[in-house]
Amino acid sequence: MTATFRSTFVFVPEAVAPSLEGAGIRSLLGRSDVRVVQYAWGGNNAMGAVIRSPYGQTGTGVTIPLRGVGTGSASESVDLNADFARAFNGPRGVLIGLAVSGDSDDTNSVIQAAIGNLTLR
């Protein structure tokens, strides 16, 4: 088992964004108009592959592996617009959520991590 780190971006159509102010992530993930792009470190999938999420509504979420398991520091730069287009072939809508998470389930280890200089352009 390996630890994984994820950054998750949540999009909705611009017209419905105001009505979702304050909505929790769990309620958003059950909606057919929500699109989720998740980048991951860890696992054993091909780097850059678009992997359909088995959770939530079919076709609403993808994971894109950026790197395998490792320690030390790293810096990532992604083209979220291009990755969204590759995954969903439709209008992106507006970004209403960003989450960063990590887990070490079943690894008998502890994760220590820090995020710095996060920039969205």
N, CA, C and O atoms as CSV, one atom per row, in Angstrom:
chain,resi,resn,atom,element,x,y,z
A,1,MET,N,N,0.837,-1.180,0.000
A,1,MET,CA,C,0.000,0.000,0.000
A,1,MET,C,C,0.882,1.244,0.000
A,1,MET,O,O,1.985,1.246,0.548
A,2,THR,N,N,0.376,2.288,-0.620
A,2,THR,CA,C,1.127,3.525,-0.697
A,2,THR,C,C,0.257,4.695,-0.263
A,2,THR,O,O,-0.971,4.641,-0.336
A,3,ALA,N,N,0.915,5.743,0.186
A,3,ALA,CA,C,0.200,6.967,0.515
A,3,ALA,C,C,-0.082,7.728,-0.774
A,3,ALA,O,O,0.688,7.647,-1.731
A,4,THR,N,N,-1.181,8.463,-0.795
A,4,THR,CA,C,-1.517,9.272,-1.960
A,4,THR,C,C,-1.830,10.703,-1.528
A,4,THR,O,O,-2.278,10.957,-0.410
A,5,PHE,N,N,-1.578,11.619,-2.447
A,5,PHE,CA,C,-1.912,13.027,-2.257
A,5,PHE,C,C,-2.771,13.438,-3.437
A,5,PHE,O,O,-2.529,13.012,-4.566
A,6,ARG,N,N,-3.767,14.260,-3.181
A,6,ARG,CA,C,-4.671,14.680,-4.242
A,6,ARG,C,C,-4.969,16.170,-4.152
A,6,ARG,O,O,-5.067,16.741,-3.066
A,7,SER,N,N,-5.110,16.776,-5.311
A,7,SER,CA,C,-5.681,18.124,-5.395
A,7,SER,C,C,-6.918,18.002,-6.264
A,7,SER,O,O,-6.871,17.437,-7.357
A,8,THR,N,N,-8.006,18.528,-5.778
A,8,THR,CA,C,-9.310,18.330,-6.405
A,8,THR,C,C,-9.926,19.679,-6.763
A,8,THR,O,O,-9.979,20.588,-5.934
A,9,PHE,N,N,-10.391,19.799,-8.006
A,9,PHE,CA,C,-11.001,21.018,-8.516
A,9,PHE,C,C,-12.444,20.713,-8.895
A,9,PHE,O,O,-12.707,19.767,-9.637
A,10,VAL,N,N,-13.385,21.516,-8.385
A,10,VAL,CA,C,-14.815,21.272,-8.576
A,10,VAL,C,C,-15.406,22.411,-9.403
A,10,VAL,O,O,-15.268,23.584,-9.057
A,11,PHE,N,N,-16.071,22.043,-10.508
A,11,PHE,CA,C,-16.663,22.997,-11.434
A,11,PHE,C,C,-18.168,22.772,-11.560
A,11,PHE,O,O,-18.648,21.644,-11.455
A,12,VAL,N,N,-18.905,23.860,-11.786
A,12,VAL,CA,C,-20.338,23.783,-12.088
A,12,VAL,C,C,-20.643,24.808,-13.178
A,12,VAL,O,O,-19.852,25.722,-13.407
A,13,PRO,N,N,-21.798,24.658,-13.858
A,13,PRO,CA,C,-22.192,25.681,-14.825
A,13,PRO,C,C,-22.341,27.033,-14.126
A,13,PRO,O,O,-22.796,27.108,-12.985
A,14,GLU,N,N,-21.958,28.081,-14.818
A,14,GLU,CA,C,-21.989,29.427,-14.231
A,14,GLU,C,C,-23.371,29.800,-13.707
A,14,GLU,O,O,-23.482,30.460,-12.673
A,15,ALA,N,N,-24.414,29.389,-14.400
A,15,ALA,CA,C,-25.778,29.756,-14.008
A,15,ALA,C,C,-26.196,29.164,-12.663
A,15,ALA,O,O,-27.020,29.758,-11.967
A,16,VAL,N,N,-25.651,28.012,-12.281
A,16,VAL,CA,C,-26.072,27.397,-11.021
A,16,VAL,C,C,-25.123,27.700,-9.858
A,16,VAL,O,O,-25.448,27.418,-8.705
A,17,ALA,N,N,-23.962,28.269,-10.153
A,17,ALA,CA,C,-22.972,28.533,-9.095
A,17,ALA,C,C,-23.528,29.354,-7.930
A,17,ALA,O,O,-23.288,28.983,-6.781
A,18,PRO,N,N,-24.260,30.455,-8.167
A,18,PRO,CA,C,-24.761,31.237,-7.023
A,18,PRO,C,C,-25.664,30.438,-6.081
A,18,PRO,O,O,-25.662,30.678,-4.873
A,19,SER,N,N,-26.419,29.509,-6.613
A,19,SER,CA,C,-27.342,28.742,-5.766
A,19,SER,C,C,-26.615,27.702,-4.911
A,19,SER,O,O,-27.215,27.116,-4.010
A,20,LEU,N,N,-25.350,27.473,-5.180
A,20,LEU,CA,C,-24.593,26.461,-4.439
A,20,LEU,C,C,-23.666,27.059,-3.383
A,20,LEU,O,O,-22.877,26.337,-2.774
A,21,GLU,N,N,-23.753,28.355,-3.165
A,21,GLU,CA,C,-22.887,28.987,-2.168
A,21,GLU,C,C,-23.066,28.308,-0.818
A,21,GLU,O,O,-24.190,28.162,-0.337
A,22,GLY,N,N,-21.973,27.897,-0.214
A,22,GLY,CA,C,-21.990,27.245,1.087
A,22,GLY,C,C,-22.269,25.752,1.040
A,22,GLY,O,O,-22.294,25.099,2.083
A,23,ALA,N,N,-22.477,25.201,-0.144
A,23,ALA,CA,C,-22.762,23.758,-0.257
A,23,ALA,C,C,-21.528,22.947,0.124
A,23,ALA,O,O,-20.402,23.322,-0.203
A,24,GLY,N,N,-21.746,21.855,0.804
A,24,GLY,CA,C,-20.652,20.954,1.171
A,24,GLY,C,C,-20.268,20.061,0.007
A,24,GLY,O,O,-21.070,19.819,-0.894
A,25,ILE,N,N,-19.046,19.577,0.032
A,25,ILE,CA,C,-18.541,18.747,-1.056
A,25,ILE,C,C,-19.384,17.492,-1.260
A,25,ILE,O,O,-19.602,17.077,-2.398
A,26,ARG,N,N,-19.856,16.889,-0.189
A,26,ARG,CA,C,-20.666,15.669,-0.335
A,26,ARG,C,C,-21.947,15.924,-1.123
A,26,ARG,O,O,-22.348,15.087,-1.932
A,27,SER,N,N,-22.586,17.054,-0.902
A,27,SER,CA,C,-23.810,17.351,-1.657
A,27,SER,C,C,-23.490,17.681,-3.111
A,27,SER,O,O,-24.301,17.403,-3.994
A,28,LEU,N,N,-22.343,18.257,-3.372
A,28,LEU,CA,C,-21.966,18.586,-4.749
A,28,LEU,C,C,-21.652,17.342,-5.564
A,28,LEU,O,O,-21.984,17.279,-6.748
A,29,LEU,N,N,-21.023,16.364,-4.954
A,29,LEU,CA,C,-20.592,15.185,-5.696
A,29,LEU,C,C,-21.750,14.331,-6.186
A,29,LEU,O,O,-21.549,13.489,-7.062
A,30,GLY,N,N,-22.929,14.512,-5.669
A,30,GLY,CA,C,-24.078,13.752,-6.134
A,30,GLY,C,C,-24.825,14.409,-7.284
A,30,GLY,O,O,-25.822,13.868,-7.761
A,31,ARG,N,N,-24.358,15.569,-7.735
A,31,ARG,CA,C,-25.063,16.323,-8.774
A,31,ARG,C,C,-24.556,15.961,-10.165
A,31,ARG,O,O,-23.357,15.774,-10.369
A,32,SER,N,N,-25.469,15.865,-11.110
A,32,SER,CA,C,-25.078,15.513,-12.481
A,32,SER,C,C,-24.427,16.678,-13.214
A,32,SER,O,O,-23.778,16.463,-14.237
A,33,ASP,N,N,-24.581,17.918,-12.720
A,33,ASP,CA,C,-23.981,19.069,-13.396
A,33,ASP,C,C,-22.620,19.470,-12.819
A,33,ASP,O,O,-22.036,20.463,-13.255
A,34,VAL,N,N,-22.120,18.728,-11.864
A,34,VAL,CA,C,-20.804,18.988,-11.274
A,34,VAL,C,C,-19.749,18.204,-12.044
A,34,VAL,O,O,-19.978,17.057,-12.429
A,35,ARG,N,N,-18.603,18.819,-12.264
A,35,ARG,CA,C,-17.460,18.143,-12.885
A,35,ARG,C,C,-16.268,18.289,-11.946
A,35,ARG,O,O,-16.002,19.371,-11.423
A,36,VAL,N,N,-15.552,17.179,-11.741
A,36,VAL,CA,C,-14.420,17.152,-10.818
A,36,VAL,C,C,-13.181,16.657,-11.548
A,36,VAL,O,O,-13.189,15.595,-12.171
A,37,VAL,N,N,-12.112,17.450,-11.456
A,37,VAL,CA,C,-10.797,17.033,-11.948
A,37,VAL,C,C,-9.906,16.897,-10.720
A,37,VAL,O,O,-9.714,17.850,-9.966
A,38,GLN,N,N,-9.376,15.721,-10.537
A,38,GLN,CA,C,-8.522,15.433,-9.383
A,38,GLN,C,C,-7.145,14.998,-9.891
A,38,GLN,O,O,-7.035,14.086,-10.710
A,39,TYR,N,N,-6.110,15.655,-9.401
A,39,TYR,CA,C,-4.736,15.269,-9.717
A,39,TYR,C,C,-4.205,14.453,-8.549
A,39,TYR,O,O,-4.504,14.760,-7.396
A,40,ALA,N,N,-3.427,13.423,-8.829
A,40,ALA,CA,C,-2.968,12.533,-7.761
A,40,ALA,C,C,-1.477,12.250,-7.863
A,40,ALA,O,O,-0.914,12.135,-8.951
A,41,TRP,N,N,-0.869,12.145,-6.712
A,41,TRP,CA,C,0.491,11.612,-6.554
A,41,TRP,C,C,0.323,10.282,-5.851
A,41,TRP,O,O,-0.381,10.192,-4.845
A,42,GLY,N,N,0.950,9.270,-6.361
A,42,GLY,CA,C,0.854,7.949,-5.757
A,42,GLY,C,C,0.067,7.024,-6.654
A,42,GLY,O,O,-0.484,7.444,-7.671
A,43,GLY,N,N,0.019,5.780,-6.275
A,43,GLY,CA,C,-0.683,4.796,-7.091
A,43,GLY,C,C,0.225,4.254,-8.183
A,43,GLY,O,O,1.408,4.587,-8.251
A,44,ASN,N,N,-0.344,3.419,-9.027
A,44,ASN,CA,C,0.473,2.785,-10.065
A,44,ASN,C,C,-0.144,2.939,-11.457
A,44,ASN,O,O,0.089,2.104,-12.331
A,45,ASN,N,N,-0.920,3.988,-11.669
A,45,ASN,CA,C,-1.511,4.235,-12.986
A,45,ASN,C,C,-0.551,5.026,-13.864
A,45,ASN,O,O,0.397,5.635,-13.369
A,46,ALA,N,N,-0.802,5.012,-15.167
A,46,ALA,CA,C,0.035,5.743,-16.116
A,46,ALA,C,C,-0.054,7.243,-15.843
A,46,ALA,O,O,-1.147,7.787,-15.693
A,47,MET,N,N,1.090,7.901,-15.780
A,47,MET,CA,C,1.130,9.337,-15.538
A,47,MET,C,C,0.432,10.067,-16.689
A,47,MET,O,O,0.689,9.786,-17.860
A,48,GLY,N,N,-0.447,10.999,-16.346
A,48,GLY,CA,C,-1.160,11.792,-17.340
A,48,GLY,C,C,-2.428,11.153,-17.879
A,48,GLY,O,O,-3.170,11.789,-18.628
A,49,ALA,N,N,-2.690,9.903,-17.510
A,49,ALA,CA,C,-3.903,9.227,-17.982
A,49,ALA,C,C,-5.136,9.881,-17.372
A,49,ALA,O,O,-5.082,10.383,-16.249
A,50,VAL,N,N,-6.233,9.879,-18.096
A,50,VAL,CA,C,-7.515,10.363,-17.566
A,50,VAL,C,C,-8.298,9.137,-17.118
A,50,VAL,O,O,-8.730,8.328,-17.940
A,51,ILE,N,N,-8.476,9.008,-15.807
A,51,ILE,CA,C,-9.130,7.840,-15.224
A,51,ILE,C,C,-10.507,8.255,-14.723
A,51,ILE,O,O,-10.610,9.107,-13.841
A,52,ARG,N,N,-11.537,7.681,-15.258
A,52,ARG,CA,C,-12.905,7.991,-14.839
A,52,ARG,C,C,-13.119,7.555,-13.397
A,52,ARG,O,O,-12.706,6.466,-13.000
A,53,SER,N,N,-13.757,8.402,-12.629
A,53,SER,CA,C,-14.034,8.093,-11.231
A,53,SER,C,C,-15.181,7.097,-11.120
A,53,SER,O,O,-16.188,7.226,-11.817
A,54,PRO,N,N,-15.032,6.105,-10.248
A,54,PRO,CA,C,-16.140,5.166,-10.026
A,54,PRO,C,C,-17.160,5.699,-9.013
A,54,PRO,O,O,-18.153,5.030,-8.726
A,55,TYR,N,N,-16.922,6.896,-8.472
A,55,TYR,CA,C,-17.786,7.460,-7.433
A,55,TYR,C,C,-18.715,8.510,-8.016
A,55,TYR,O,O,-18.419,9.101,-9.054
A,56,GLY,N,N,-19.829,8.742,-7.356
A,56,GLY,CA,C,-20.766,9.776,-7.775
A,56,GLY,C,C,-21.460,9.413,-9.070
A,56,GLY,O,O,-21.532,8.240,-9.436
A,57,GLN,N,N,-21.968,10.408,-9.759
A,57,GLN,CA,C,-22.643,10.214,-11.038
A,57,GLN,C,C,-21.620,9.793,-12.089
A,57,GLN,O,O,-20.505,10.316,-12.107
A,58,THR,N,N,-21.975,8.873,-12.947
A,58,THR,CA,C,-21.082,8.430,-14.006
A,58,THR,C,C,-20.708,9.589,-14.906
A,58,THR,O,O,-21.573,10.350,-15.339
A,59,GLY,N,N,-19.423,9.726,-15.188
A,59,GLY,CA,C,-18.952,10.751,-16.106
A,59,GLY,C,C,-18.758,12.118,-15.509
A,59,GLY,O,O,-18.500,13.069,-16.247
A,60,THR,N,N,-18.871,12.262,-14.196
A,60,THR,CA,C,-18.744,13.592,-13.604
A,60,THR,C,C,-17.374,13.860,-12.987
A,60,THR,O,O,-17.069,15.004,-12.648
A,61,GLY,N,N,-16.538,12.821,-12.834
A,61,GLY,CA,C,-15.235,13.034,-12.209
A,61,GLY,C,C,-14.136,12.208,-12.842
A,61,GLY,O,O,-14.363,11.101,-13.329
A,62,VAL,N,N,-12.923,12.781,-12.826
A,62,VAL,CA,C,-11.751,12.068,-13.324
A,62,VAL,C,C,-10.576,12.291,-12.376
A,62,VAL,O,O,-10.519,13.278,-11.643
A,63,THR,N,N,-9.647,11.348,-12.414
A,63,THR,CA,C,-8.372,11.488,-11.721
A,63,THR,C,C,-7.272,11.436,-12.769
A,63,THR,O,O,-7.307,10.608,-13.679
A,64,ILE,N,N,-6.295,12.329,-12.633
A,64,ILE,CA,C,-5.146,12.363,-13.524
A,64,ILE,C,C,-3.891,12.197,-12.677
A,64,ILE,O,O,-3.529,13.113,-11.940
A,65,PRO,N,N,-3.213,11.041,-12.763
A,65,PRO,CA,C,-1.984,10.835,-11.999
A,65,PRO,C,C,-0.859,11.742,-12.513
A,65,PRO,O,O,-0.638,11.844,-13.719
A,66,LEU,N,N,-0.154,12.395,-11.587
A,66,LEU,CA,C,0.953,13.272,-11.958
A,66,LEU,C,C,2.319,12.652,-11.684
A,66,LEU,O,O,3.284,12.921,-12.398
A,67,ARG,N,N,2.393,11.828,-10.655
A,67,ARG,CA,C,3.660,11.189,-10.322
A,67,ARG,C,C,3.392,9.986,-9.451
A,67,ARG,O,O,2.331,9.860,-8.840
A,68,GLY,N,N,4.374,9.103,-9.403
A,68,GLY,CA,C,4.257,7.920,-8.563
A,68,GLY,C,C,4.588,8.243,-7.119
A,68,GLY,O,O,4.652,9.406,-6.721
A,69,VAL,N,N,4.792,7.208,-6.360
A,69,VAL,CA,C,5.102,7.332,-4.939
A,69,VAL,C,C,6.522,7.843,-4.770
A,69,VAL,O,O,7.408,7.503,-5.554
A,70,GLY,N,N,6.737,8.658,-3.747
A,70,GLY,CA,C,8.085,9.131,-3.469
A,70,GLY,C,C,8.102,10.043,-2.263
A,70,GLY,O,O,7.061,10.377,-1.697
A,71,THR,N,N,9.285,10.433,-1.887
A,71,THR,CA,C,9.456,11.366,-0.781
A,71,THR,C,C,10.214,12.578,-1.290
A,71,THR,O,O,10.697,12.588,-2.423
A,72,GLY,N,N,10.318,13.598,-0.453
A,72,GLY,CA,C,11.042,14.804,-0.839
A,72,GLY,C,C,10.103,15.883,-1.315
A,72,GLY,O,O,8.895,15.808,-1.089
A,73,SER,N,N,10.652,16.895,-1.977
A,73,SER,CA,C,9.849,18.009,-2.463
A,73,SER,C,C,9.588,17.868,-3.952
A,73,SER,O,O,10.322,17.201,-4.682
A,74,ALA,N,N,8.543,18.506,-4.360
A,74,ALA,CA,C,8.202,18.506,-5.779
A,74,ALA,C,C,7.384,19.748,-6.081
A,74,ALA,O,O,6.782,20.352,-5.194
A,75,SER,N,N,7.378,20.107,-7.330
A,75,SER,CA,C,6.579,21.228,-7.803
A,75,SER,C,C,5.794,20.746,-9.009
A,75,SER,O,O,6.317,20.010,-9.846
A,76,GLU,N,N,4.553,21.154,-9.097
A,76,GLU,CA,C,3.702,20.740,-10.210
A,76,GLU,C,C,3.130,21.964,-10.904
A,76,GLU,O,O,2.861,22.986,-10.273
A,77,SER,N,N,2.954,21.847,-12.184
A,77,SER,CA,C,2.269,22.845,-12.970
A,77,SER,C,C,1.395,22.090,-13.965
A,77,SER,O,O,1.892,21.251,-14.717
A,78,VAL,N,N,0.110,22.380,-13.973
A,78,VAL,CA,C,-0.817,21.681,-14.862
A,78,VAL,C,C,-1.601,22.703,-15.672
A,78,VAL,O,O,-1.705,23.868,-15.290
A,79,ASP,N,N,-2.143,22.260,-16.779
A,79,ASP,CA,C,-3.035,23.086,-17.585
A,79,ASP,C,C,-4.450,22.581,-17.317
A,79,ASP,O,O,-4.950,21.692,-18.007
A,80,LEU,N,N,-5.077,23.159,-16.314
A,80,LEU,CA,C,-6.400,22.714,-15.888
A,80,LEU,C,C,-7.429,22.837,-17.011
A,80,LEU,O,O,-8.290,21.970,-17.155
A,81,ASN,N,N,-7.349,23.899,-17.801
A,81,ASN,CA,C,-8.284,24.062,-18.917
A,81,ASN,C,C,-8.147,22.929,-19.927
A,81,ASN,O,O,-9.145,22.350,-20.356
A,82,ALA,N,N,-6.926,22.618,-20.301
A,82,ALA,CA,C,-6.692,21.546,-21.279
A,82,ALA,C,C,-7.097,20.193,-20.711
A,82,ALA,O,O,-7.692,19.379,-21.417
A,83,ASP,N,N,-6.781,19.944,-19.442
A,83,ASP,CA,C,-7.149,18.667,-18.832
A,83,ASP,C,C,-8.657,18.526,-18.721
A,83,ASP,O,O,-9.192,17.437,-18.929
A,84,PHE,N,N,-9.354,19.614,-18.395
A,84,PHE,CA,C,-10.817,19.573,-18.338
A,84,PHE,C,C,-11.376,19.239,-19.715
A,84,PHE,O,O,-12.247,18.377,-19.838
A,85,ALA,N,N,-10.887,19.910,-20.742
A,85,ALA,CA,C,-11.363,19.658,-22.104
A,85,ALA,C,C,-11.100,18.210,-22.520
A,85,ALA,O,O,-11.948,17.582,-23.154
A,86,ARG,N,N,-9.938,17.685,-22.166
A,86,ARG,CA,C,-9.593,16.295,-22.481
A,86,ARG,C,C,-10.540,15.325,-21.780
A,86,ARG,O,O,-10.921,14.301,-22.348
A,87,ALA,N,N,-10.910,15.645,-20.565
A,87,ALA,CA,C,-11.732,14.744,-19.758
A,87,ALA,C,C,-13.216,14.812,-20.102
A,87,ALA,O,O,-13.900,13.789,-20.095
A,88,PHE,N,N,-13.721,16.017,-20.404
A,88,PHE,CA,C,-15.171,16.184,-20.490
A,88,PHE,C,C,-15.696,16.695,-21.829
A,88,PHE,O,O,-16.900,16.610,-22.070
A,89,ASN,N,N,-14.863,17.210,-22.692
A,89,ASN,CA,C,-15.308,17.680,-24.018
A,89,ASN,C,C,-16.507,18.607,-23.958
A,89,ASN,O,O,-17.423,18.498,-24.774
A,90,GLY,N,N,-16.505,19.508,-23.005
A,90,GLY,CA,C,-17.628,20.437,-22.895
A,90,GLY,C,C,-17.203,21.702,-22.191
A,90,GLY,O,O,-16.039,21.842,-21.818
A,91,PRO,N,N,-18.132,22.633,-22.002
A,91,PRO,CA,C,-17.797,23.886,-21.325
A,91,PRO,C,C,-17.391,23.646,-19.879
A,91,PRO,O,O,-18.009,22.846,-19.176
A,92,ARG,N,N,-16.361,24.333,-19.445
A,92,ARG,CA,C,-15.799,24.119,-18.115
A,92,ARG,C,C,-16.698,24.643,-17.009
A,92,ARG,O,O,-16.766,24.022,-15.949
A,93,GLY,N,N,-17.372,25.728,-17.204
A,93,GLY,CA,C,-18.125,26.324,-16.108
A,93,GLY,C,C,-17.190,27.096,-15.192
A,93,GLY,O,O,-16.121,27.537,-15.614
A,94,VAL,N,N,-17.595,27.259,-13.938
A,94,VAL,CA,C,-16.792,28.024,-12.984
A,94,VAL,C,C,-16.263,27.115,-11.882
A,94,VAL,O,O,-16.902,26.141,-11.484
A,95,LEU,N,N,-15.095,27.462,-11.414
A,95,LEU,CA,C,-14.468,26.735,-10.315
A,95,LEU,C,C,-15.110,27.192,-9.014
A,95,LEU,O,O,-15.063,28.376,-8.680
A,96,ILE,N,N,-15.711,26.260,-8.278
A,96,ILE,CA,C,-16.341,26.633,-7.003
A,96,ILE,C,C,-15.694,25.941,-5.812
A,96,ILE,O,O,-16.043,26.221,-4.666
A,97,GLY,N,N,-14.750,25.036,-6.076
A,97,GLY,CA,C,-14.137,24.338,-4.960
A,97,GLY,C,C,-12.752,23.839,-5.292
A,97,GLY,O,O,-12.471,23.439,-6.422
A,98,LEU,N,N,-11.892,23.866,-4.293
A,98,LEU,CA,C,-10.537,23.340,-4.394
A,98,LEU,C,C,-10.235,22.652,-3.074
A,98,LEU,O,O,-10.422,23.231,-2.004
A,99,ALA,N,N,-9.769,21.417,-3.154
A,99,ALA,CA,C,-9.410,20.676,-1.943
A,99,ALA,C,C,-8.060,20.013,-2.175
A,99,ALA,O,O,-7.744,19.590,-3.287
A,100,VAL,N,N,-7.280,19.929,-1.125
A,100,VAL,CA,C,-6.001,19.214,-1.154
A,100,VAL,C,C,-6.048,18.208,-0.020
A,100,VAL,O,O,-6.377,18.554,1.115
A,101,SER,N,N,-5.717,16.957,-0.329
A,101,SER,CA,C,-5.811,15.926,0.700
A,101,SER,C,C,-4.716,14.891,0.524
A,101,SER,O,O,-4.069,14.812,-0.521
A,102,GLY,N,N,-4.530,14.122,1.543
A,102,GLY,CA,C,-3.587,13.012,1.502
A,102,GLY,C,C,-4.078,11.914,2.423
A,102,GLY,O,O,-4.793,12.167,3.392
A,103,ASP,N,N,-3.682,10.691,2.106
A,103,ASP,CA,C,-4.018,9.612,3.025
A,103,ASP,C,C,-2.928,8.553,2.995
A,103,ASP,O,O,-2.235,8.362,1.996
A,104,SER,N,N,-2.806,7.887,4.105
A,104,SER,CA,C,-1.831,6.803,4.235
A,104,SER,C,C,-2.536,5.559,4.759
A,104,SER,O,O,-1.961,4.760,5.498
A,105,ASP,N,N,-3.797,5.416,4.359
A,105,ASP,CA,C,-4.588,4.269,4.808
A,105,ASP,C,C,-3.833,2.963,4.595
A,105,ASP,O,O,-3.260,2.729,3.530
A,106,ASP,N,N,-3.840,2.137,5.595
A,106,ASP,CA,C,-3.251,0.789,5.518
A,106,ASP,C,C,-1.754,0.763,5.218
A,106,ASP,O,O,-1.240,-0.264,4.773
A,107,THR,N,N,-1.038,1.873,5.451
A,107,THR,CA,C,0.406,1.873,5.177
A,107,THR,C,C,1.241,1.786,6.447
A,107,THR,O,O,2.461,1.637,6.381
A,108,ASN,N,N,0.594,1.877,7.594
A,108,ASN,CA,C,1.309,1.880,8.863
A,108,ASN,C,C,2.356,2.997,8.879
A,108,ASN,O,O,3.477,2.806,9.351
A,109,SER,N,N,1.971,4.170,8.353
A,109,SER,CA,C,2.887,5.307,8.292
A,109,SER,C,C,2.131,6.596,8.573
A,109,SER,O,O,0.904,6.611,8.679
A,110,VAL,N,N,2.886,7.668,8.690
A,110,VAL,CA,C,2.332,8.991,8.930
A,110,VAL,C,C,2.784,9.899,7.794
A,110,VAL,O,O,3.934,9.835,7.360
A,111,ILE,N,N,1.879,10.742,7.317
A,111,ILE,CA,C,2.206,11.711,6.273
A,111,ILE,C,C,2.528,13.048,6.929
A,111,ILE,O,O,1.795,13.517,7.799
A,112,GLN,N,N,3.624,13.651,6.504
A,112,GLN,CA,C,3.931,15.033,6.864
A,112,GLN,C,C,4.060,15.785,5.551
A,112,GLN,O,O,4.873,15.424,4.700
A,113,ALA,N,N,3.260,16.828,5.388
A,113,ALA,CA,C,3.256,17.551,4.123
A,113,ALA,C,C,2.975,19.020,4.358
A,113,ALA,O,O,2.382,19.405,5.367
A,114,ALA,N,N,3.405,19.824,3.421
A,114,ALA,CA,C,3.135,21.268,3.451
A,114,ALA,C,C,2.873,21.720,2.022
A,114,ALA,O,O,3.408,21.158,1.067
A,115,ILE,N,N,2.051,22.735,1.899
A,115,ILE,CA,C,1.751,23.325,0.598
A,115,ILE,C,C,2.190,24.772,0.648
A,115,ILE,O,O,1.901,25.485,1.609
A,116,GLY,N,N,2.877,25.197,-0.373
A,116,GLY,CA,C,3.309,26.582,-0.422
A,116,GLY,C,C,3.219,27.138,-1.824
A,116,GLY,O,O,3.304,26.396,-2.803
A,117,ASN,N,N,3.048,28.432,-1.919
A,117,ASN,CA,C,3.028,29.141,-3.197
A,117,ASN,C,C,2.009,28.576,-4.176
A,117,ASN,O,O,2.285,28.466,-5.371
A,118,LEU,N,N,0.841,28.222,-3.676
A,118,LEU,CA,C,-0.235,27.726,-4.534
A,118,LEU,C,C,-0.779,28.908,-5.340
A,118,LEU,O,O,-1.189,29.924,-4.778
A,119,THR,N,N,-0.773,28.756,-6.648
A,119,THR,CA,C,-1.221,29.819,-7.534
A,119,THR,C,C,-2.176,29.249,-8.568
A,119,THR,O,O,-1.872,28.250,-9.221
A,120,LEU,N,N,-3.332,29.888,-8.717
A,120,LEU,CA,C,-4.278,29.541,-9.779
A,120,LEU,C,C,-4.300,30.698,-10.760
A,120,LEU,O,O,-4.512,31.847,-10.373
A,121,ARG,N,N,-4.082,30.393,-12.027
A,121,ARG,CA,C,-4.110,31.454,-13.056
A,121,ARG,C,C,-5.074,31.078,-14.136
A,121,ARG,O,O,-5.249,31.829,-15.096
